[in-house]
Amino acid sequence: MATERLVVVGGDAAGMAAASQARRLRKPDELAITAFERGHFTSYSACGIPYWVGGDVDGPDALIARTAEEHRARDIDLRMRCEVTELDLDRGRVRTRELDNGGRESWTGFDKLVLATGARPRRPGLPGIDAPGVHGVQTLDDGQALLDTLEASSGRRAVVVGAGYIGVEMAEALIRRGYEVTVLEQSAQPMSTLDPDMGALVHEAMCGMGIETVCGATVTGVLTHPDGRARAVTTEGGEYPADVVVLGLGVRPETTLAAAAGLPLGESGGLLTDLAMRVRGQDHIWAGGDCVEVLDLVSGRTRHIALGTHANKHGQVIGANAGGGYATFPGVVGTAVSKVCDLEIARTGLLEHEALAAGLRFVTVTVEATNRAGYYPGARPMHVKMLAERRTGRLLGVQIVGREGAGKRVDIAAVALTAGMTVERMTALDLGYAPPFSPVWDPVLVAARKAAGAVRAAGT
């Protein structure tokens, strides 16, 4: 029996999880696995970069889950600094270029292919955007480059462009390093992954922490010193001095290779797959991680969500199927959690505009409660917003902003969404209670009770 050949494009979470799972199921003489990674690191936590920059964790070694040598010890032929430049699906092969060996090119054949090409940061084509001192934070190489700039800089002014998850986390990291931080956000409020009323709570807290947060700011360019280094960020309304600029504008799927090969892409540009993470219309090609769109279990639509949690699960499913087993990835509900200093920020399910776009009729409620029993020391305010479908009462989404203990409460709602629960049914959930952890009625259940009442009042 001939040895099958599995080629993996991308050596981070999804790609190497797939390779590792396939190796567990198939021996090297049954399945030869070759993986290509164009960067310097493999199997690392990009989510940890802001905490490395802020000094909470050491890096980059602390952020690497498994080294290239460890993968190779498991009979995975992992080739670092080797970029895949073309997919030849008709002949079953990929063209590669060695980035540290004079650009030498070669072809590698495959019987099965995994695409885990990740995402690329949004970087607008503005004057000065590529100047020294302007940094993205997508890879460990990016993190090291930013740290090098911070250590070499004699100034202490930083501008963060974008107030999404990465933007607010980087703002905190820079505050911790003693920088004066200005965050520029084009939307009306920071954290566009929240509804504006909840984003306003984040805005207020960021300003209270000494982070100047300018909303409605459209960046027009980066000004530079005579030596070419960044010195300020310009907007339509003003100029903001900067010794370092960090871009936190989100990412988009890296599907250049897939598009050139004619593979199906969704609305966001991510690859479309079936429940087995197999690329639609292909028998022996799988895709996972930040380069794909997945099913949103609440709206019923596909969406692009770039998170390491999903990427690792995708990889496990892909590896099982490519290795001859069987597994599926049913979809997501859009859960995410973050923090800026001591403020915890979480969401799951749909925002108001997402529910409207899906054609859903809904009610919304917002409650203010406390993270602990009100009489217990350390009790702090927590805001919970909940969306429920009119008539059926099905939970559609939850957003939470508060201090210690607020963020992970979103997991209650994530489970309820996955189970398709109504807000009425949620009110009977048997959650843990003790004064140091929660009031008698947990804030999420208080919101569920209010939402159930709103559903009844709304009728049909």
C-alpha positions as CSV (number, residue, x, y, z in Angstrom):
1,M,0.0,0.0,0.0
2,A,1.4,3.4,-1.1
3,T,2.0,6.0,1.5
4,E,-0.5,8.9,1.3
5,R,0.8,12.5,1.3
6,L,-0.8,15.2,3.4
7,V,0.4,18.8,2.9
8,V,-0.4,21.5,5.4
9,V,-0.1,25.2,4.4
10,G,0.3,27.2,7.6
11,G,2.1,26.2,10.8
12,D,0.1,27.8,13.5
13,A,-3.0,26.7,15.5
14,A,-5.2,25.2,12.9
15,G,-2.5,23.8,10.6
16,M,-0.4,22.1,13.3
17,A,-3.4,20.9,15.3
18,A,-4.6,19.2,12.1
19,A,-1.1,17.7,11.4
20,S,-0.8,16.4,15.0
21,Q,-4.3,14.9,15.1
22,A,-3.7,13.2,11.7
23,R,-0.4,11.8,13.0
24,R,-2.1,10.3,16.0
25,L,-4.4,8.4,13.7
26,R,-2.0,7.3,11.0
27,K,1.6,6.1,11.2
28,P,4.4,7.7,9.1
29,D,4.5,4.7,6.7
30,E,0.7,5.2,6.1
31,L,0.6,9.0,5.9
32,A,3.5,11.3,5.2
33,I,2.8,14.8,6.6
34,T,4.6,17.9,5.3
35,A,3.8,21.3,6.7
36,F,5.0,24.7,5.5
37,E,5.3,27.9,7.6
38,R,6.6,31.1,6.2
39,G,7.3,32.7,9.6
40,H,9.9,32.1,12.3
41,F,7.5,30.5,14.9
42,T,5.0,27.7,14.9
43,S,2.0,26.8,17.2
44,Y,2.0,30.1,19.1
45,S,-0.5,32.3,20.9
46,A,-0.9,35.5,19.0
47,C,-3.6,36.4,21.6
48,G,-0.8,36.7,24.2
49,I,1.2,39.4,22.3
50,P,-0.4,42.3,24.2
51,Y,0.4,40.7,27.5
52,W,4.0,40.1,26.4
53,V,4.3,43.7,25.4
54,G,2.8,44.8,28.6
55,G,5.2,42.7,30.7
56,D,2.6,40.3,32.1
57,V,4.2,37.3,30.5
58,D,7.7,36.5,29.1
59,G,8.0,35.9,25.4
60,P,8.2,34.8,22.8
61,D,9.1,31.3,24.1
62,A,6.3,31.4,26.7
63,L,3.7,31.9,23.9
64,I,4.8,28.9,21.9
65,A,2.8,25.8,22.6
66,R,5.0,23.4,20.6
67,T,8.3,24.1,18.8
68,A,9.2,23.1,15.3
69,E,11.6,20.5,16.8
70,E,8.8,19.0,18.8
71,H,6.6,18.6,15.8
72,R,9.4,17.0,13.8
73,A,10.0,14.6,16.7
74,R,6.5,13.4,16.0
75,D,7.3,12.6,12.4
76,I,5.8,15.8,10.9
77,D,8.1,17.3,8.3
78,L,7.7,20.9,9.3
79,R,9.6,23.3,7.0
80,M,10.0,26.8,8.5
81,R,10.5,30.0,6.6
82,C,9.1,28.2,3.5
83,E,6.2,30.0,1.8
84,V,3.7,28.4,-0.5
85,T,3.2,30.6,-3.5
86,E,0.9,28.5,-5.7
87,L,-1.7,25.7,-5.5
88,D,-1.8,23.4,-8.5
89,L,-5.0,21.5,-7.8
90,D,-5.1,19.7,-11.1
91,R,-1.8,18.0,-10.6
92,G,-2.1,17.8,-6.8
93,R,1.0,19.9,-5.8
94,V,2.1,23.1,-4.2
95,R,4.9,25.5,-5.2
96,T,7.1,26.7,-2.4
97,R,9.8,29.3,-2.0
98,E,12.5,29.1,0.8
99,L,12.7,32.6,2.3
100,D,16.2,32.1,3.9
101,N,17.9,30.1,1.1
102,G,18.1,32.5,-1.8
103,G,14.5,32.1,-2.7
104,R,14.9,28.6,-4.0
105,E,11.6,27.2,-5.4
106,S,10.3,23.7,-5.7
107,W,7.1,21.6,-6.0
108,T,5.7,19.2,-3.4
109,G,2.9,16.7,-4.3
110,F,-0.1,15.9,-2.2
111,D,-3.0,13.5,-2.0
112,K,-4.7,15.5,0.8
113,L,-4.3,19.3,1.4
114,V,-5.0,21.4,4.4
115,L,-5.2,25.2,4.1
116,A,-4.5,27.1,7.3
117,T,-3.2,30.3,5.9
118,G,-4.6,32.5,8.7
119,A,-5.5,36.2,8.4
120,R,-3.7,39.4,7.5
121,P,-4.0,42.6,9.4
122,R,-6.0,45.4,7.9
123,R,-3.5,48.1,6.9
124,P,-5.0,51.1,5.0
125,G,-3.1,52.6,2.1
126,L,-2.5,55.9,3.8
127,P,0.6,58.2,3.6
128,G,3.3,57.1,6.0
129,I,1.5,53.9,7.1
130,D,4.6,51.8,6.4
131,A,7.0,54.2,8.2
132,P,9.4,52.8,10.8
133,G,7.6,53.1,14.2
134,V,4.3,52.0,12.8
135,H,3.5,48.4,14.0
136,G,0.9,45.7,13.6
137,V,0.6,42.9,16.1
138,Q,-0.4,39.8,14.2
139,T,2.7,37.6,14.7
140,L,5.4,37.0,17.3
141,D,7.8,38.7,14.8
142,D,5.5,41.8,15.0
143,G,5.5,41.7,18.8
144,Q,9.3,41.6,18.9
145,A,9.6,44.4,16.4
146,L,7.3,46.6,18.5
147,L,9.2,45.8,21.7
148,D,12.5,46.8,19.9
149,T,10.9,50.1,19.0
150,L,9.6,50.7,22.5
151,E,13.0,50.0,24.0
152,A,14.9,52.2,21.5
153,S,12.5,55.1,21.8
154,S,13.3,58.1,24.0
155,G,9.7,59.4,23.8
156,R,6.7,58.2,25.7
157,R,3.8,59.0,23.4
158,A,1.8,56.2,21.7
159,V,-1.1,56.3,19.3
160,V,-3.3,53.2,18.8
161,V,-5.4,53.2,15.7
162,G,-8.6,51.2,16.2
163,A,-10.4,50.4,19.5
164,G,-11.4,46.8,18.9
165,Y,-10.0,43.9,21.0
166,I,-6.4,44.3,19.9
167,G,-6.6,48.1,20.1
168,V,-7.8,48.2,23.7
169,E,-5.5,45.4,24.8
170,M,-2.5,47.2,23.3
171,A,-3.6,50.5,24.9
172,E,-3.4,48.8,28.3
173,A,0.0,47.2,27.5
174,L,1.4,50.6,26.6
175,I,-0.1,52.3,29.7
176,R,1.6,49.6,31.7
177,R,4.9,50.5,30.0
178,G,4.6,54.1,31.1
179,Y,3.4,55.6,27.8
180,E,0.8,58.4,27.3
181,V,-1.7,56.6,25.1
182,T,-4.2,58.0,22.6
183,V,-6.7,55.6,20.9
184,L,-8.3,56.8,17.6
185,E,-11.5,55.0,16.7
186,Q,-13.5,55.7,13.5
187,S,-16.8,54.5,15.1
188,A,-19.0,56.4,17.5
189,Q,-17.7,54.3,20.4
190,P,-14.8,51.9,21.1
191,M,-15.4,48.2,20.8
192,S,-17.6,48.0,17.7
193,T,-18.1,44.3,18.7
194,L,-20.5,45.7,21.2
195,D,-23.6,47.8,20.7
196,P,-22.9,51.6,21.0
197,D,-24.6,51.9,24.4
198,M,-22.3,49.2,25.8
199,G,-19.3,50.6,24.0
200,A,-20.0,53.9,25.7
201,L,-19.3,52.2,29.1
202,V,-15.9,51.1,27.8
203,H,-15.2,54.6,26.5
204,E,-15.9,56.1,29.9
205,A,-13.8,53.5,31.7
206,M,-10.8,54.0,29.3
207,C,-10.8,57.7,29.8
208,G,-10.9,57.1,33.6
209,M,-7.8,55.0,33.3
210,G,-5.9,57.8,31.6
211,I,-6.3,56.5,28.0
212,E,-7.3,59.4,25.7
213,T,-10.0,57.9,23.5
214,V,-11.1,59.8,20.4
215,C,-14.1,58.4,18.6
216,G,-15.4,59.5,15.2
217,A,-11.8,59.9,14.2
218,T,-10.9,59.1,10.6
219,V,-7.1,58.6,10.2
220,T,-5.7,60.3,7.1
221,G,-2.0,59.5,7.5
222,V,1.2,59.3,9.5
223,L,3.6,62.2,9.6
224,T,7.4,61.4,9.8
225,H,10.6,62.9,11.0
226,P,13.4,63.7,8.5
227,D,14.8,60.3,9.2
228,G,11.6,58.7,8.1
229,R,10.3,57.6,11.5
230,A,6.7,58.2,12.6
231,R,6.2,61.4,14.6
232,A,2.4,61.9,14.5
233,V,-0.9,60.5,13.3
234,T,-3.3,62.8,11.4
235,T,-7.0,62.7,11.3
236,E,-9.7,64.8,9.6
237,G,-10.0,66.7,12.9
238,G,-6.4,67.0,14.2
239,E,-2.9,65.8,14.7
240,Y,-1.7,63.4,17.5
241,P,2.0,63.3,18.3
242,A,3.4,59.7,18.5
243,D,6.7,58.1,19.2
244,V,5.2,54.8,18.3
245,V,2.0,53.9,16.4
246,V,0.1,50.6,16.8
247,L,-2.5,49.4,14.3
248,G,-5.4,47.6,15.8
249,L,-7.8,47.6,12.8
250,G,-8.7,43.9,12.8
251,V,-7.9,41.3,10.2
252,R,-9.3,39.7,7.0
253,P,-8.9,36.1,5.8
254,E,-5.6,35.4,4.0
255,T,-7.1,33.5,1.0
256,T,-4.9,34.8,-1.9
257,L,-3.8,31.3,-2.8
258,A,-7.2,29.9,-2.5
259,A,-8.8,32.6,-4.6
260,A,-6.1,32.1,-7.3
261,A,-6.9,28.4,-7.3
262,G,-10.6,29.0,-7.8
263,L,-11.8,27.7,-4.4
264,P,-15.1,29.1,-3.0
265,L,-15.0,32.2,-0.8
266,G,-17.8,33.7,1.3
267,E,-18.9,37.3,1.8
268,S,-15.9,38.2,4.0
269,G,-13.4,36.5,1.7
270,G,-13.0,33.5,3.9
271,L,-13.0,29.9,2.5
272,L,-16.3,28.1,2.6
273,T,-16.4,24.6,4.1
274,D,-18.8,21.9,5.1
275,L,-19.3,20.6,8.6
276,A,-16.3,18.3,8.3
277,M,-14.2,21.5,7.4
278,R,-13.8,20.2,3.9
279,V,-13.7,23.0,1.3
280,R,-17.0,23.0,-0.6
281,G,-16.8,21.1,-3.8
282,Q,-13.5,19.4,-2.9
283,D,-13.0,15.8,-1.7
284,H,-9.5,16.0,-0.4
285,I,-9.0,19.7,0.6
286,W,-9.8,21.0,4.1
287,A,-9.4,24.5,5.5
288,G,-9.6,25.9,9.0
289,G,-8.6,28.8,11.3
290,D,-8.6,32.4,10.5
291,C,-8.9,31.8,6.7
292,V,-12.4,30.3,6.8
293,E,-16.0,31.4,7.4
294,V,-18.1,29.2,9.7
295,L,-21.7,28.8,10.5
296,D,-23.2,31.2,13.0
297,L,-25.7,29.0,15.0
298,V,-27.8,32.0,16.0
299,S,-28.3,33.8,12.7
300,G,-27.9,30.8,10.4
301,R,-25.4,32.6,8.2
302,T,-21.7,32.1,7.7
303,R,-19.3,34.6,9.3
304,H,-15.6,35.2,9.8
305,I,-14.3,35.1,13.4
306,A,-10.6,35.0,13.9
307,L,-10.0,33.3,17.3
308,G,-7.5,30.7,18.4
309,T,-10.2,28.7,20.2
310,H,-11.9,28.1,16.9
311,A,-8.7,27.5,15.0
312,N,-7.6,24.7,17.4
313,K,-11.0,23.0,17.1
314,H,-11.0,23.3,13.4
315,G,-7.6,21.6,13.3
316,Q,-8.8,18.8,15.5
317,V,-11.7,18.1,13.2
318,I,-9.6,18.4,10.0
319,G,-6.9,16.1,11.4
320,A,-9.5,13.5,12.3
321,N,-11.0,13.5,8.8
322,A,-7.7,13.7,6.9
323,G,-6.4,10.9,9.1
324,G,-9.2,8.6,8.1
325,G,-11.5,9.2,11.1
326,Y,-14.7,11.4,11.3
327,A,-15.5,14.6,13.1
328,T,-17.5,17.7,12.5
329,F,-17.5,21.4,13.6
330,P,-21.1,22.5,14.0
331,G,-20.5,26.2,14.2
332,V,-20.1,29.1,16.6
333,V,-22.2,31.6,18.6
334,G,-19.6,34.4,18.4
335,T,-18.3,34.4,22.0
336,A,-15.4,36.8,22.8
337,V,-13.9,38.3,26.0
338,S,-11.3,40.9,26.6
339,K,-10.2,43.5,29.2
340,V,-8.7,46.9,29.4
341,C,-6.9,47.3,32.8
342,D,-9.5,46.1,35.3
343,L,-12.6,46.4,33.0
344,E,-13.8,43.1,31.6
345,I,-15.7,43.2,28.2
346,A,-17.6,40.2,26.8
347,R,-20.1,39.4,24.1
348,T,-21.8,36.3,22.6
349,G,-24.5,35.9,20.0
350,L,-25.8,38.8,17.9
351,L,-25.6,42.6,18.3
352,E,-28.6,44.6,17.4
353,H,-27.5,45.5,13.9
354,E,-26.5,41.8,13.3
355,A,-30.0,40.7,14.4
356,L,-31.6,43.2,12.1
357,A,-29.4,42.1,9.2
358,A,-30.6,38.5,9.8
359,G,-34.2,39.6,9.6
360,L,-35.0,38.8,13.2
361,R,-37.5,40.7,15.4
362,F,-36.3,41.1,18.9
363,V,-36.5,42.9,22.2
364,T,-33.5,44.2,24.2
365,V,-33.0,44.8,27.9
366,T,-30.1,46.2,29.9
367,V,-29.6,45.7,33.7
368,E,-27.1,47.0,36.2
369,A,-26.2,44.6,38.9
370,T,-23.1,43.7,41.0
371,N,-20.5,41.0,40.5
372,R,-20.9,39.8,44.2
373,A,-23.6,40.2,46.8
374,G,-24.0,43.9,47.4
375,Y,-23.0,43.7,51.0
376,Y,-19.8,41.7,50.3
377,P,-16.5,43.6,50.2
378,G,-15.4,44.3,46.6
379,A,-18.9,44.3,45.0
380,R,-18.6,46.3,41.8
381,P,-21.2,47.3,39.2
382,M,-21.8,45.1,36.1
383,H,-23.9,45.9,33.1
384,V,-25.6,43.1,31.1
385,K,-27.5,43.6,27.8
386,M,-29.6,40.8,26.4
387,L,-31.4,40.3,23.1
388,A,-34.3,37.9,22.7
389,E,-36.4,37.0,19.8
390,R,-40.0,38.3,19.9
391,R,-42.7,35.8,20.1
392,T,-40.4,32.8,20.7
393,G,-38.3,34.3,23.5
394,R,-35.2,32.6,22.0
395,L,-32.0,34.1,23.4
396,L,-30.1,36.0,20.6
397,G,-27.2,37.7,22.3
398,V,-25.6,39.0,25.5
399,Q,-23.1,41.7,26.2
400,I,-21.4,42.3,29.5
401,V,-19.2,45.1,30.8
402,G,-18.0,45.2,34.4
403,R,-15.1,44.5,36.7
404,E,-13.8,41.3,38.3
405,G,-15.9,38.3,37.5
406,A,-17.9,39.9,34.8
407,G,-16.2,38.7,31.6
408,K,-16.5,34.9,32.0
409,R,-20.1,35.1,32.9
410,V,-20.7,35.3,29.2
411,D,-20.1,31.6,29.1
412,I,-23.5,31.0,30.7
413,A,-25.1,32.8,27.7
414,A,-22.8,31.0,25.2
415,V,-24.1,27.6,26.5
416,A,-27.7,28.8,26.4
417,L,-27.3,30.1,22.8
418,T,-25.7,26.8,21.7
419,A,-28.6,24.9,23.3
420,G,-31.2,27.2,21.7
421,M,-32.7,28.2,25.1
422,T,-35.3,30.8,25.6
423,V,-34.8,33.6,28.1
424,E,-37.7,32.2,30.1
425,R,-36.0,28.8,30.5
426,M,-32.7,30.6,31.4
427,T,-34.3,32.0,34.5
428,A,-34.4,28.5,36.0
429,L,-30.7,27.7,35.4
430,D,-29.1,26.3,38.6
431,L,-26.0,28.5,38.8
432,G,-23.5,28.5,41.6
433,Y,-24.2,31.1,44.4
434,A,-22.2,32.4,47.3
435,P,-21.8,36.0,48.4
436,P,-18.1,36.3,47.3
437,F,-19.1,35.2,43.7
438,S,-22.6,36.4,43.0
439,P,-25.8,38.0,44.3
440,V,-28.6,35.5,44.9
441,W,-29.9,36.3,41.4
442,D,-26.9,36.2,39.1
443,P,-26.8,39.3,36.8
444,V,-27.2,37.1,33.7
445,L,-30.4,35.7,35.2
446,V,-31.6,39.1,36.2
447,A,-31.3,40.1,32.6
448,A,-33.0,36.9,31.5
449,R,-36.0,37.6,33.8
450,K,-36.3,41.2,32.4
451,A,-36.0,39.9,28.8
452,A,-38.7,37.3,29.5
453,G,-41.0,40.0,30.7
454,A,-40.2,42.1,27.6
455,V,-41.1,39.2,25.4
456,R,-44.4,38.7,27.1
457,A,-45.2,42.4,26.9
458,A,-44.3,42.6,23.2
459,G,-46.6,39.7,22.3
460,T,-46.3,38.7,18.6
